[in-house]
Amino acid sequence: MNNSIRVNCTKKNLKLIRDFVTEYLHALALTDILMNQIVLAVDEICANLIIHANHEDPDKYILLAIYKQPGMIKFEISDEGIAFQRAAYKEPNIQENIRLGKKGGVGIALVNRIMDKVEFKTEGPQNTCILYKKI
Amino acid sequence: MKITQEIKDNTVIMTLDGELDASSSVLLDEELSAPEIMKYSKILVDCQNLHYISSAGLGVFISHLQRFEDAQIKLIFYNMQEKVRNVFEILGLDLLMTIVSDYEEARTIANE
């Protein structure tokens, strides 16, 4: 089975990515909750890359590759947009977000809480986010 | 994503059908931003057919919560699938929002 998918940077493609991850992980017979969490974490990274790193430019692309390893699933999501500045990232205060009526800023918090390890790498023009989940 | 609204006894019953992601959450934001919604004191959100929610969907609810509270509008979620409720729980939103099991319980809490 193909382990990668390449889509251009439009939000409509997030559904395609979620369906691809769901289908790829189907054979692992994960619980509904775990499957949903993993799909969500990948969706959040892809949404950030499409919207923030590539400004929904349909001429730009993101690539997702999934690797099954013993007791672990690894996701590599690459693009050539603006790199995520992890050093500048702050965990959101949800109560403060509510008070301020803030819409964004909780996606990476979800990813960090769901995944076992989250890495961001930049090599030349290419940025890669690597997500690890023990199963 | 399909969103339908029914008005009954000063209450908006909003039914969510589909997946709320970064693409579809714009529609939910439009519904919750409509000035007419502020005329009602209760908004009950039926989540039975809400199969997925991402941070963008959560963010829409987060962004309207204070405005509804200030206007003394009760926002109550019911019939939520376990996997969707789990996403609220990961961020602790289940403690900051009202999520109940079914329509009857939602009505009871709305009328308290």
gemmi code that builds the backbone of each chain (N, CA, C; Angstrom):
import gemmi

chains = {
    "A": [
        ("MET", (0.845, -1.204, 0.000), (0.000, 0.000, 0.000), (0.879, 1.253, 0.000)),
        ("ASN", (0.490, 2.217, -0.787), (1.241, 3.474, -0.867), (1.287, 4.141, 0.511)),
        ("ASN", (2.481, 4.592, 0.915), (2.587, 5.177, 2.262), (2.708, 6.699, 2.237)),
        ("SER", (2.517, 7.299, 1.052), (2.640, 8.761, 1.031), (1.562, 9.401, 0.164)),
        ("ILE", (1.319, 10.669, 0.465), (0.332, 11.450, -0.304), (0.875, 12.871, -0.435)),
        ("ARG", (0.704, 13.437, -1.610), (1.161, 14.808, -1.866), (-0.071, 15.601, -2.291)),
        ("VAL", (-0.318, 16.707, -1.618), (-1.494, 17.527, -1.975), (-1.065, 18.981, -2.081)),
        ("ASN", (-1.819, 19.762, -2.837), (-1.502, 21.186, -2.895), (-2.180, 21.910, -1.725)),
        ("CYS", (-1.737, 23.157, -1.523), (-2.080, 23.854, -0.273), (-3.444, 24.534, -0.316)),
        ("THR", (-4.492, 23.724, -0.303), (-5.833, 24.256, -0.108), (-6.465, 23.468, 1.046)),
        ("LYS", (-7.289, 24.166, 1.831), (-7.884, 23.555, 3.037), (-8.786, 22.374, 2.696)),
        ("LYS", (-9.350, 22.394, 1.486), (-10.243, 21.301, 1.073), (-9.494, 19.961, 1.087)),
        ("ASN", (-8.168, 19.999, 0.931), (-7.385, 18.765, 0.884), (-7.176, 18.119, 2.248)),
        ("LEU", (-7.555, 18.817, 3.314), (-7.387, 18.234, 4.657), (-8.211, 16.960, 4.806)),
        ("LYS", (-9.389, 16.953, 4.200), (-10.247, 15.756, 4.252), (-9.554, 14.571, 3.564)),
        ("LEU", (-8.920, 14.861, 2.412), (-8.173, 13.816, 1.670), (-7.081, 13.217, 2.554)),
        ("ILE", (-6.372, 14.091, 3.250), (-5.272, 13.646, 4.123), (-5.826, 12.793, 5.266)),
        ("ARG", (-6.914, 13.239, 5.873), (-7.502, 12.461, 6.986), (-7.945, 11.085, 6.497)),
        ("ASP", (-8.571, 11.056, 5.323), (-9.034, 9.767, 4.774), (-7.848, 8.850, 4.472)),
        ("PHE", (-6.738, 9.441, 3.978), (-5.543, 8.654, 3.670), (-4.961, 8.039, 4.949)),
        ("VAL", (-4.856, 8.839, 5.996), (-4.298, 8.339, 7.272), (-5.208, 7.256, 7.849)),
        ("THR", (-6.507, 7.486, 7.821), (-7.471, 6.515, 8.355), (-7.351, 5.184, 7.617)),
        ("GLU", (-7.268, 5.262, 6.292), (-7.179, 4.039, 5.500), (-5.856, 3.309, 5.759)),
        ("TYR", (-4.779, 4.089, 5.854), (-3.466, 3.475, 6.064), (-3.395, 2.761, 7.420)),
        ("LEU", (-4.033, 3.355, 8.419), (-3.944, 2.791, 9.776), (-5.033, 1.748, 10.053)),
        ("HIS", (-5.941, 1.580, 9.107), (-7.097, 0.692, 9.305), (-6.687, -0.700, 9.794)),
        ("ALA", (-5.636, -1.253, 9.174), (-5.219, -2.632, 9.477), (-4.723, -2.787, 10.919)),
        ("LEU", (-4.365, -1.684, 11.550), (-3.839, -1.767, 12.919), (-4.942, -1.961, 13.958)),
        ("ALA", (-6.206, -1.845, 13.520), (-7.372, -2.049, 14.395), (-7.247, -1.250, 15.691)),
        ("LEU", (-6.946, 0.029, 15.566), (-6.847, 0.914, 16.731), (-8.243, 1.215, 17.263)),
        ("THR", (-8.339, 1.650, 18.504), (-9.650, 2.061, 19.027), (-10.074, 3.332, 18.283)),
        ("ASP", (-11.370, 3.592, 18.319), (-11.912, 4.801, 17.678), (-11.232, 6.056, 18.199)),
        ("ILE", (-11.027, 6.088, 19.515), (-10.463, 7.289, 20.143), (-9.013, 7.479, 19.706)),
        ("LEU", (-8.221, 6.409, 19.721), (-6.814, 6.521, 19.339), (-6.673, 6.872, 17.856)),
        ("MET", (-7.466, 6.214, 17.027), (-7.440, 6.517, 15.582), (-7.766, 7.999, 15.366)),
        ("ASN", (-8.814, 8.475, 16.037), (-9.220, 9.873, 15.871), (-8.116, 10.826, 16.340)),
        ("GLN", (-7.466, 10.487, 17.453), (-6.396, 11.353, 17.975), (-5.241, 11.455, 16.979)),
        ("ILE", (-4.855, 10.314, 16.405), (-3.720, 10.309, 15.465), (-4.078, 11.099, 14.195)),
        ("VAL", (-5.272, 10.837, 13.669), (-5.729, 11.565, 12.473), (-5.762, 13.066, 12.772)),
        ("LEU", (-6.235, 13.416, 13.965), (-6.324, 14.826, 14.373), (-4.939, 15.479, 14.408)),
        ("ALA", (-3.976, 14.803, 15.006), (-2.629, 15.384, 15.123), (-2.034, 15.656, 13.738)),
        ("VAL", (-2.195, 14.702, 12.823), (-1.673, 14.892, 11.463), (-2.428, 16.033, 10.770)),
        ("ASP", (-3.734, 16.067, 10.941), (-4.581, 17.120, 10.354), (-4.138, 18.500, 10.852)),
        ("GLU", (-3.843, 18.604, 12.141), (-3.446, 19.901, 12.717), (-2.140, 20.402, 12.105)),
        ("ILE", (-1.170, 19.504, 11.955), (0.108, 19.916, 11.354), (-0.113, 20.332, 9.900)),
        ("CYS", (-0.868, 19.501, 9.159), (-1.122, 19.821, 7.738), (-1.892, 21.137, 7.598)),
        ("ALA", (-2.863, 21.375, 8.467), (-3.635, 22.631, 8.409), (-2.700, 23.818, 8.651)),
        ("ASN", (-1.799, 23.699, 9.618), (-0.851, 24.781, 9.890), (0.047, 25.048, 8.691)),
        ("LEU", (0.517, 23.967, 8.063), (1.403, 24.138, 6.905), (0.645, 24.787, 5.748)),
        ("ILE", (-0.575, 24.314, 5.502), (-1.360, 24.856, 4.382), (-1.702, 26.330, 4.628)),
        ("ILE", (-2.176, 26.627, 5.845), (-2.706, 27.976, 6.120), (-1.585, 28.964, 6.462)),
        ("HIS", (-0.719, 28.605, 7.413), (0.259, 29.579, 7.923), (1.584, 29.557, 7.143)),
        ("ALA", (2.089, 28.336, 6.874), (3.408, 28.271, 6.228), (3.324, 28.573, 4.733)),
        ("ASN", (2.175, 28.235, 4.119), (2.067, 28.384, 2.655), (0.904, 29.274, 2.213)),
        ("HIS", (0.245, 29.921, 3.173), (-0.820, 30.897, 2.881), (-1.841, 30.407, 1.857)),
        ("GLU", (-2.174, 29.120, 1.950), (-3.190, 28.517, 1.058), (-2.891, 28.765, -0.419)),
        ("ASP", (-1.613, 28.746, -0.772), (-1.205, 28.935, -2.169), (-1.359, 27.595, -2.907)),
        ("PRO", (-2.311, 27.508, -3.852), (-2.568, 26.221, -4.519), (-1.407, 25.746, -5.394)),
        ("ASP", (-0.413, 26.612, -5.621), (0.759, 26.189, -6.396), (1.838, 25.562, -5.512)),
        ("LYS", (1.580, 25.528, -4.200), (2.545, 24.910, -3.287), (1.985, 23.581, -2.778)),
        ("TYR", (2.897, 22.715, -2.320), (2.505, 21.346, -1.963), (3.022, 20.938, -0.595)),
        ("ILE", (2.301, 20.004, 0.027), (2.837, 19.340, 1.221), (2.851, 17.835, 0.945)),
        ("LEU", (3.805, 17.172, 1.574), (3.962, 15.727, 1.381), (3.881, 15.049, 2.744)),
        ("LEU", (3.008, 14.053, 2.838), (2.895, 13.259, 4.074), (3.340, 11.833, 3.775)),
        ("ALA", (4.249, 11.310, 4.602), (4.651, 9.902, 4.476), (4.470, 9.233, 5.838)),
        ("ILE", (3.959, 8.004, 5.808), (3.708, 7.260, 7.053), (4.597, 6.016, 7.066)),
        ("TYR", (5.219, 5.764, 8.207), (6.090, 4.588, 8.345), (5.647, 3.793, 9.565)),
        ("LYS", (5.404, 2.494, 9.368), (5.098, 1.613, 10.501), (6.417, 1.038, 11.001)),
        ("GLN", (6.656, 1.202, 12.280), (7.859, 0.635, 12.890), (7.392, -0.228, 14.059)),
        ("PRO", (8.227, -1.103, 14.581), (7.760, -1.960, 15.684), (7.270, -1.112, 16.880)),
        ("GLY", (6.003, -1.248, 17.209), (5.423, -0.532, 18.352), (5.278, 0.964, 18.156)),
        ("MET", (5.427, 1.413, 16.920), (5.464, 2.865, 16.677), (4.967, 3.191, 15.267)),
        ("ILE", (4.310, 4.344, 15.152), (3.993, 4.864, 13.813), (4.689, 6.213, 13.701)),
        ("LYS", (5.295, 6.445, 12.549), (6.007, 7.709, 12.327), (5.388, 8.428, 11.135)),
        ("PHE", (5.157, 9.710, 11.294), (4.593, 10.533, 10.215), (5.610, 11.617, 9.877)),
        ("GLU", (5.905, 11.768, 8.597), (6.785, 12.864, 8.163), (5.983, 13.767, 7.234)),
        ("ILE", (5.902, 15.031, 7.603), (5.116, 15.981, 6.805), (6.066, 17.096, 6.362)),
        ("SER", (6.244, 17.227, 5.034), (7.241, 18.172, 4.507), (6.590, 19.243, 3.647)),
        ("ASP", (7.224, 20.403, 3.642), (6.797, 21.490, 2.753), (7.988, 22.406, 2.522)),
        ("GLU", (7.766, 23.426, 1.698), (8.843, 24.394, 1.471), (8.341, 25.802, 1.792)),
        ("GLY", (7.493, 25.895, 2.797), (6.948, 27.197, 3.197), (7.770, 27.816, 4.314)),
        ("ILE", (7.104, 28.684, 5.086), (7.792, 29.357, 6.203), (7.943, 28.345, 7.345)),
        ("ALA", (9.166, 28.208, 7.847), (9.425, 27.205, 8.901), (8.747, 27.585, 10.212)),
        ("PHE", (8.241, 26.575, 10.929), (7.631, 26.780, 12.244), (8.722, 27.159, 13.247)),
        ("GLN", (8.506, 28.228, 13.975), (9.504, 28.689, 14.960), (9.167, 28.096, 16.312)),
        ("ARG", (9.726, 26.909, 16.574), (9.361, 26.223, 17.813), (9.779, 27.017, 19.053)),
        ("ALA", (10.904, 27.705, 18.956), (11.413, 28.459, 20.111), (10.430, 29.559, 20.523)),
        ("ALA", (9.656, 30.041, 19.541), (8.726, 31.138, 19.832), (7.361, 30.617, 20.305)),
        ("TYR", (7.195, 29.292, 20.304), (5.888, 28.711, 20.638), (5.631, 28.732, 22.144)),
        ("LYS", (4.415, 29.148, 22.506), (3.991, 29.128, 23.910), (2.726, 28.301, 24.015)),
        ("GLU", (2.647, 27.441, 25.019), (1.417, 26.672, 25.273), (0.279, 27.668, 25.528)),
        ("PRO", (-0.885, 27.427, 24.926), (-1.986, 28.380, 25.126), (-2.591, 28.267, 26.526)),
        ("ASN", (-3.116, 29.385, 27.003), (-3.926, 29.390, 28.226), (-5.381, 29.431, 27.746)),
        ("ILE", (-6.067, 28.293, 27.856), (-7.396, 28.175, 27.246), (-8.390, 29.173, 27.863)),
        ("GLN", (-8.290, 29.349, 29.179), (-9.225, 30.297, 29.816), (-9.006, 31.726, 29.307)),
        ("GLU", (-7.750, 32.046, 29.046), (-7.418, 33.365, 28.496), (-7.946, 33.483, 27.053)),
        ("ASN", (-7.805, 32.392, 26.281), (-8.352, 32.384, 24.914), (-9.860, 32.630, 24.933)),
        ("ILE", (-10.551, 32.004, 25.895), (-12.000, 32.191, 26.011), (-12.300, 33.652, 26.337)),
        ("ARG", (-11.573, 34.190, 27.309), (-11.814, 35.575, 27.744), (-11.593, 36.553, 26.584)),
        ("LEU", (-10.591, 36.282, 25.773), (-10.250, 37.181, 24.668), (-11.027, 36.868, 23.384)),
        ("GLY", (-11.788, 35.773, 23.392), (-12.521, 35.379, 22.182), (-11.594, 34.974, 21.060)),
        ("LYS", (-10.468, 34.331, 21.422), (-9.446, 33.983, 20.438), (-9.785, 32.669, 19.742)),
        ("LYS", (-9.698, 32.678, 18.415), (-10.072, 31.474, 17.639), (-8.949, 30.450, 17.516)),
        ("GLY", (-7.737, 30.938, 17.325), (-6.649, 30.010, 16.993), (-5.735, 29.711, 18.154)),
        ("GLY", (-4.693, 28.943, 17.835), (-3.617, 28.776, 18.809), (-3.680, 27.535, 19.678)),
        ("VAL", (-4.620, 26.618, 19.409), (-4.671, 25.410, 20.254), (-4.300, 24.132, 19.495)),
        ("GLY", (-4.024, 24.258, 18.193), (-3.722, 23.080, 17.374), (-2.450, 22.363, 17.785)),
        ("ILE", (-1.368, 23.120, 17.959), (-0.081, 22.495, 18.325), (-0.167, 21.905, 19.739)),
        ("ALA", (-0.958, 22.528, 20.599), (-1.151, 21.971, 21.958), (-1.781, 20.582, 21.863)),
        ("LEU", (-2.750, 20.431, 20.965), (-3.369, 19.109, 20.760), (-2.325, 18.103, 20.281)),
        ("VAL", (-1.526, 18.519, 19.290), (-0.499, 17.626, 18.723), (0.482, 17.192, 19.814)),
        ("ASN", (0.958, 18.149, 20.609), (1.923, 17.840, 21.675), (1.355, 16.879, 22.702)),
        ("ARG", (0.042, 17.014, 22.976), (-0.575, 16.148, 23.992), (-0.897, 14.757, 23.453)),
        ("ILE", (-1.105, 14.656, 22.140), (-1.478, 13.364, 21.541), (-0.234, 12.536, 21.205)),
        ("MET", (0.762, 13.189, 20.617), (1.904, 12.439, 20.106), (2.957, 12.199, 21.189)),
        ("ASP", (3.768, 11.158, 20.994), (4.830, 10.856, 21.968), (6.073, 11.707, 21.731)),
        ("LYS", (6.295, 12.071, 20.470), (7.436, 12.944, 20.164), (7.096, 13.770, 18.926)),
        ("VAL", (7.465, 15.038, 18.954), (7.201, 15.946, 17.826), (8.512, 16.661, 17.502)),
        ("GLU", (8.958, 16.532, 16.259), (10.222, 17.180, 15.863), (9.982, 18.092, 14.655)),
        ("PHE", (10.719, 19.175, 14.597), (10.685, 20.061, 13.421), (12.112, 20.203, 12.908)),
        ("LYS", (12.303, 19.954, 11.597), (13.644, 20.062, 11.014), (13.585, 20.950, 9.773)),
        ("THR", (14.639, 21.669, 9.518), (14.738, 22.435, 8.267), (16.062, 22.084, 7.602)),
        ("GLU", (15.982, 21.664, 6.347), (17.190, 21.364, 5.566), (17.055, 22.087, 4.239)),
        ("GLY", (17.838, 23.137, 4.059), (17.717, 23.953, 2.848), (16.319, 24.542, 2.802)),
        ("PRO", (15.639, 24.437, 1.657), (14.298, 25.036, 1.576), (13.215, 24.158, 2.213)),
        ("GLN", (13.596, 22.924, 2.580), (12.568, 21.957, 3.022), (12.423, 21.873, 4.548)),
        ("ASN", (11.184, 22.040, 4.996), (10.860, 21.863, 6.413), (10.161, 20.521, 6.571)),
        ("THR", (10.490, 19.809, 7.641), (9.817, 18.533, 7.910), (9.401, 18.479, 9.369)),
        ("CYS", (8.148, 18.117, 9.571), (7.650, 17.857, 10.922), (7.542, 16.333, 11.057)),
        ("ILE", (8.118, 15.794, 12.113), (8.073, 14.343, 12.311), (7.305, 14.048, 13.607)),
        ("LEU", (6.279, 13.228, 13.462), (5.431, 12.863, 14.607), (5.620, 11.381, 14.904)),
        ("TYR", (5.788, 11.044, 16.171), (5.938, 9.647, 16.572), (4.807, 9.298, 17.532)),
        ("LYS", (4.165, 8.155, 17.287), (3.120, 7.692, 18.211), (3.348, 6.219, 18.514)),
        ("LYS", (3.489, 5.917, 19.796), (3.614, 4.514, 20.204), (2.255, 3.847, 20.084)),
        ("ILE", (2.256, 2.608, 19.611), (0.972, 1.898, 19.535), (1.109, 0.509, 20.163)),
    ],
    "B": [
        ("MET", (-19.973, 19.577, 5.677), (-20.579, 19.965, 6.971), (-21.938, 20.597, 6.729)),
        ("LYS", (-22.915, 20.102, 7.431), (-24.257, 20.674, 7.313), (-24.687, 21.151, 8.700)),
        ("ILE", (-25.159, 22.380, 8.773), (-25.617, 22.929, 10.050), (-27.070, 23.343, 9.893)),
        ("THR", (-27.927, 22.827, 10.757), (-29.325, 23.242, 10.687), (-29.735, 23.821, 12.031)),
        ("GLN", (-30.686, 24.753, 11.976), (-31.161, 25.386, 13.207), (-32.666, 25.289, 13.296)),
        ("GLU", (-33.125, 25.029, 14.499), (-34.562, 25.004, 14.763), (-34.783, 25.877, 16.007)),
        ("ILE", (-35.816, 26.687, 15.967), (-36.103, 27.544, 17.124), (-37.320, 26.986, 17.852)),
        ("LYS", (-37.163, 26.782, 19.162), (-38.267, 26.227, 19.950), (-38.175, 26.792, 21.365)),
        ("ASP", (-39.220, 27.413, 21.861), (-39.266, 27.928, 23.242), (-38.038, 28.764, 23.609)),
        ("ASN", (-37.790, 29.812, 22.857), (-36.663, 30.706, 23.133), (-35.304, 29.987, 23.099)),
        ("THR", (-35.279, 28.883, 22.382), (-34.063, 28.065, 22.327), (-33.685, 27.790, 20.876)),
        ("VAL", (-32.373, 27.914, 20.585), (-31.882, 27.509, 19.261), (-31.383, 26.069, 19.398)),
        ("ILE", (-31.914, 25.191, 18.590), (-31.374, 23.831, 18.547), (-30.561, 23.731, 17.263)),
        ("MET", (-29.248, 23.638, 17.427), (-28.338, 23.627, 16.281), (-27.838, 22.197, 16.089)),
        ("THR", (-28.057, 21.673, 14.905), (-27.628, 20.306, 14.615), (-26.408, 20.332, 13.702)),
        ("LEU", (-25.350, 19.667, 14.133), (-24.108, 19.616, 13.348), (-24.015, 18.251, 12.686)),
        ("ASP", (-23.784, 18.244, 11.388), (-23.739, 16.985, 10.652), (-22.494, 16.988, 9.754)),
        ("GLY", (-21.508, 16.170, 10.105), (-20.303, 16.102, 9.279), (-19.038, 16.289, 10.082)),
        ("GLU", (-18.054, 16.943, 9.473), (-16.736, 17.097, 10.081), (-16.389, 18.586, 10.175)),
        ("LEU", (-15.976, 19.011, 11.362), (-15.614, 20.411, 11.572), (-14.097, 20.545, 11.555)),
        ("ASP", (-13.552, 20.960, 10.417), (-12.105, 21.139, 10.323), (-11.788, 22.584, 9.929)),
        ("ALA", (-10.527, 22.828, 9.556), (-10.110, 24.194, 9.226), (-10.876, 24.737, 8.027)),
        ("SER", (-11.380, 23.840, 7.193), (-12.117, 24.274, 6.012), (-13.583, 24.573, 6.356)),
        ("SER", (-14.221, 23.643, 7.052), (-15.673, 23.756, 7.281), (-16.055, 24.613, 8.491)),
        ("SER", (-15.102, 24.909, 9.384), (-15.456, 25.643, 10.604), (-15.873, 27.086, 10.321)),
        ("VAL", (-15.529, 27.587, 9.119), (-15.929, 28.943, 8.723), (-17.466, 29.059, 8.743)),
        ("LEU", (-18.108, 27.994, 8.285), (-19.576, 27.963, 8.237), (-20.176, 28.053, 9.649)),
        ("LEU", (-19.594, 27.316, 10.586), (-20.058, 27.355, 11.976), (-19.870, 28.755, 12.558)),
        ("ASP", (-18.736, 29.370, 12.234), (-18.462, 30.714, 12.741), (-19.514, 31.705, 12.234)),
        ("GLU", (-19.901, 31.553, 10.978), (-20.931, 32.437, 10.408), (-22.260, 32.264, 11.145)),
        ("GLU", (-22.609, 31.015, 11.437), (-23.884, 30.736, 12.134), (-23.877, 31.334, 13.538)),
        ("LEU", (-22.757, 31.169, 14.243), (-22.697, 31.650, 15.631), (-22.501, 33.169, 15.705)),
        ("SER", (-22.035, 33.768, 14.614), (-21.822, 35.219, 14.588), (-23.086, 35.978, 14.188)),
        ("ALA", (-24.086, 35.272, 13.668), (-25.302, 35.941, 13.188), (-25.969, 36.697, 14.338)),
        ("PRO", (-26.285, 37.987, 14.140), (-26.864, 38.785, 15.234), (-28.151, 38.174, 15.801)),
        ("GLU", (-28.932, 37.498, 14.954), (-30.220, 36.931, 15.403), (-30.052, 35.947, 16.559)),
        ("ILE", (-28.916, 35.280, 16.600), (-28.738, 34.227, 17.606), (-28.736, 34.824, 19.025)),
        ("MET", (-28.376, 36.108, 19.129), (-28.302, 36.755, 20.439), (-29.700, 37.042, 21.015)),
        ("LYS", (-30.740, 36.794, 20.216), (-32.118, 37.022, 20.709), (-32.587, 35.877, 21.594)),
        ("TYR", (-31.863, 34.774, 21.563), (-32.299, 33.578, 22.297), (-31.432, 33.356, 23.534)),
        ("SER", (-32.011, 32.762, 24.554), (-31.253, 32.611, 25.805), (-30.563, 31.251, 25.922)),
        ("LYS", (-30.881, 30.346, 25.005), (-30.277, 29.018, 25.067), (-29.900, 28.544, 23.662)),
        ("ILE", (-28.718, 27.960, 23.567), (-28.311, 27.317, 22.312), (-27.941, 25.873, 22.652)),
        ("LEU", (-28.720, 24.940, 22.132), (-28.433, 23.523, 22.361), (-27.814, 22.965, 21.086)),
        ("VAL", (-26.640, 22.370, 21.209), (-25.925, 21.887, 20.026), (-25.972, 20.356, 19.994)),
        ("ASP", (-26.699, 19.834, 19.016), (-26.814, 18.373, 18.856), (-25.605, 17.870, 18.068)),
        ("CYS", (-24.772, 17.070, 18.749), (-23.501, 16.611, 18.139), (-23.550, 15.151, 17.692)),
        ("GLN", (-24.754, 14.583, 17.632), (-24.861, 13.148, 17.297), (-24.145, 12.791, 15.991)),
        ("ASN", (-24.307, 13.653, 14.990), (-23.699, 13.377, 13.683), (-22.447, 14.208, 13.412)),
        ("LEU", (-21.870, 14.733, 14.498), (-20.582, 15.409, 14.364), (-19.511, 14.317, 14.508)),
        ("HIS", (-18.872, 13.981, 13.394), (-17.952, 12.836, 13.389), (-16.503, 13.226, 13.669)),
        ("TYR", (-16.218, 14.522, 13.583), (-14.822, 14.951, 13.729), (-14.793, 16.425, 14.093)),
        ("ILE", (-13.855, 16.783, 14.966), (-13.622, 18.213, 15.239), (-12.125, 18.437, 15.387)),
        ("SER", (-11.627, 19.487, 14.746), (-10.203, 19.844, 14.891), (-10.125, 21.124, 15.717)),
        ("SER", (-8.908, 21.620, 15.907), (-8.734, 22.834, 16.715), (-9.482, 24.019, 16.109)),
        ("ALA", (-9.658, 24.005, 14.789), (-10.367, 25.118, 14.145), (-11.835, 25.144, 14.590)),
        ("GLY", (-12.447, 23.957, 14.689), (-13.835, 23.868, 15.170), (-13.926, 24.236, 16.637)),
        ("LEU", (-13.007, 23.706, 17.441), (-12.976, 24.059, 18.865), (-12.796, 25.560, 19.029)),
        ("GLY", (-11.897, 26.124, 18.182), (-11.588, 27.550, 18.267), (-12.810, 28.428, 18.019)),
        ("VAL", (-13.691, 27.971, 17.142), (-14.914, 28.749, 16.883), (-15.768, 28.795, 18.156)),
        ("PHE", (-15.942, 27.656, 18.810), (-16.726, 27.653, 20.057), (-16.028, 28.475, 21.143)),
        ("ILE", (-14.699, 28.301, 21.254), (-13.924, 29.056, 22.259), (-14.133, 30.566, 22.050)),
        ("SER", (-14.111, 30.980, 20.785), (-14.155, 32.417, 20.486), (-15.516, 33.051, 20.762)),
        ("HIS", (-16.571, 32.241, 20.835), (-17.909, 32.803, 21.082), (-18.370, 32.631, 22.531)),
        ("LEU", (-17.662, 31.800, 23.280), (-18.116, 31.426, 24.624), (-18.302, 32.630, 25.550)),
        ("GLN", (-17.323, 33.508, 25.591), (-17.387, 34.657, 26.503), (-18.539, 35.594, 26.116)),
        ("ARG", (-18.708, 35.797, 24.816), (-19.784, 36.675, 24.324), (-21.148, 36.121, 24.740)),
        ("PHE", (-21.314, 34.811, 24.635), (-22.584, 34.197, 25.043), (-22.760, 34.293, 26.554)),
        ("GLU", (-21.688, 34.057, 27.287), (-21.768, 34.139, 28.756), (-22.144, 35.547, 29.186)),
        ("ASP", (-21.509, 36.549, 28.566), (-21.793, 37.950, 28.897), (-23.256, 38.289, 28.624)),
        ("ALA", (-23.821, 37.666, 27.589), (-25.228, 37.921, 27.225), (-26.166, 36.945, 27.946)),
        ("GLN", (-25.616, 36.165, 28.868), (-26.378, 35.154, 29.625), (-27.096, 34.160, 28.719)),
        ("ILE", (-26.400, 33.807, 27.658), (-26.908, 32.770, 26.755), (-26.218, 31.462, 27.132)),
        ("LYS", (-27.026, 30.445, 27.386), (-26.448, 29.138, 27.741), (-26.128, 28.348, 26.473)),
        ("LEU", (-24.897, 27.849, 26.383), (-24.476, 27.026, 25.246), (-24.265, 25.606, 25.777)),
        ("ILE", (-25.064, 24.672, 25.291), (-25.012, 23.299, 25.820), (-24.858, 22.299, 24.668)),
        ("PHE", (-23.881, 21.423, 24.797), (-23.640, 20.373, 23.798), (-24.260, 19.069, 24.298)),
        ("TYR", (-24.856, 18.306, 23.383), (-25.384, 17.002, 23.793), (-25.231, 15.984, 22.663)),
        ("ASN", (-25.425, 14.706, 23.017), (-25.287, 13.591, 22.050), (-23.891, 13.537, 21.417)),
        ("MET", (-22.864, 13.898, 22.173), (-21.528, 13.963, 21.580), (-20.892, 12.575, 21.520)),
        ("GLN", (-20.340, 12.231, 20.364), (-19.641, 10.945, 20.235), (-18.406, 10.942, 21.137)),
        ("GLU", (-18.068, 9.762, 21.622), (-16.971, 9.639, 22.591), (-15.645, 10.178, 22.037)),
        ("LYS", (-15.369, 9.877, 20.763), (-14.084, 10.317, 20.184), (-14.036, 11.839, 20.036)),
        ("VAL", (-15.197, 12.461, 19.823), (-15.244, 13.921, 19.701), (-15.114, 14.552, 21.097)),
        ("ARG", (-15.810, 13.965, 22.071), (-15.704, 14.449, 23.455), (-14.245, 14.362, 23.936)),
        ("ASN", (-13.570, 13.310, 23.536), (-12.164, 13.128, 23.905), (-11.305, 14.322, 23.459)),
        ("VAL", (-11.607, 14.894, 22.307), (-10.834, 16.048, 21.807), (-11.057, 17.264, 22.722)),
        ("PHE", (-12.302, 17.458, 23.175), (-12.583, 18.529, 24.143), (-11.800, 18.268, 25.438)),
        ("GLU", (-11.753, 16.996, 25.844), (-11.101, 16.624, 27.109), (-9.585, 16.845, 27.061)),
        ("ILE", (-8.974, 16.601, 25.905), (-7.509, 16.758, 25.784), (-7.099, 18.183, 26.189)),
        ("LEU", (-7.942, 19.158, 25.854), (-7.626, 20.556, 26.187), (-8.308, 21.030, 27.473)),
        ("GLY", (-9.048, 20.138, 28.123), (-9.757, 20.530, 29.345), (-11.011, 21.341, 29.075)),
        ("LEU", (-11.463, 21.343, 27.822), (-12.648, 22.147, 27.477), (-13.939, 21.558, 28.038)),
        ("ASP", (-13.917, 20.265, 28.357), (-15.106, 19.629, 28.956), (-15.401, 20.237, 30.329)),
        ("LEU", (-14.381, 20.861, 30.951), (-14.574, 21.481, 32.260), (-15.004, 22.945, 32.127)),
        ("LEU", (-14.829, 23.500, 30.943), (-15.129, 24.917, 30.732), (-16.402, 25.118, 29.906)),
        ("MET", (-16.873, 24.039, 29.305), (-18.099, 24.094, 28.501), (-19.086, 23.071, 29.059)),
        ("THR", (-20.354, 23.229, 28.723), (-21.372, 22.305, 29.239), (-21.653, 21.228, 28.201)),
        ("ILE", (-21.257, 20.004, 28.528), (-21.476, 18.873, 27.619), (-22.290, 17.832, 28.389)),
        ("VAL", (-23.483, 17.508, 27.903), (-24.332, 16.539, 28.608), (-24.676, 15.389, 27.662)),
        ("SER", (-25.297, 14.348, 28.237), (-25.456, 13.125, 27.454), (-26.539, 13.221, 26.375)),
        ("ASP", (-27.703, 13.780, 26.716), (-28.770, 13.749, 25.715), (-29.641, 15.021, 25.748)),
        ("TYR", (-30.616, 15.053, 24.857), (-31.482, 16.230, 24.706), (-32.241, 16.554, 25.990)),
        ("GLU", (-32.750, 15.515, 26.667), (-33.527, 15.728, 27.896), (-32.682, 16.447, 28.946)),
        ("GLU", (-31.451, 15.965, 29.109), (-30.562, 16.575, 30.095), (-30.196, 18.012, 29.682)),
        ("ALA", (-30.015, 18.193, 28.390), (-29.698, 19.534, 27.884), (-30.847, 20.496, 28.186)),
        ("ARG", (-32.094, 20.042, 27.979), (-33.281, 20.872, 28.267), (-33.340, 21.206, 29.750)),
        ("THR", (-33.096, 20.199, 30.575), (-33.181, 20.392, 32.027), (-32.165, 21.449, 32.470)),
        ("ILE", (-30.934, 21.326, 32.008), (-29.892, 22.276, 32.406), (-30.190, 23.656, 31.827)),
        ("ALA", (-30.688, 23.690, 30.610), (-31.008, 24.985, 29.972), (-32.091, 25.727, 30.759)),
        ("ASN", (-33.000, 24.985, 31.393), (-34.127, 25.610, 32.091), (-33.856, 25.885, 33.570)),
        ("GLU", (-32.658, 25.539, 34.031), (-32.329, 25.770, 35.451), (-32.191, 27.258, 35.740)),
    ],
}
model = gemmi.Model(1)
for chain_id, residues in chains.items():
    chain = gemmi.Chain(chain_id)
    for i, (resn, *xyz) in enumerate(residues, 1):
        res = gemmi.Residue()
        res.name, res.seqid = resn, gemmi.SeqId(i, " ")
        for name, pos in zip(("N", "CA", "C"), xyz):
            atom = gemmi.Atom()
            atom.name, atom.element = name, gemmi.Element(name[0])
            atom.pos, atom.b_iso = gemmi.Position(*pos), 0.0
            res.add_atom(atom)
        chain.add_residue(res)
    model.add_chain(chain)
structure = gemmi.Structure()
structure.add_model(model)
structure.setup_entities()
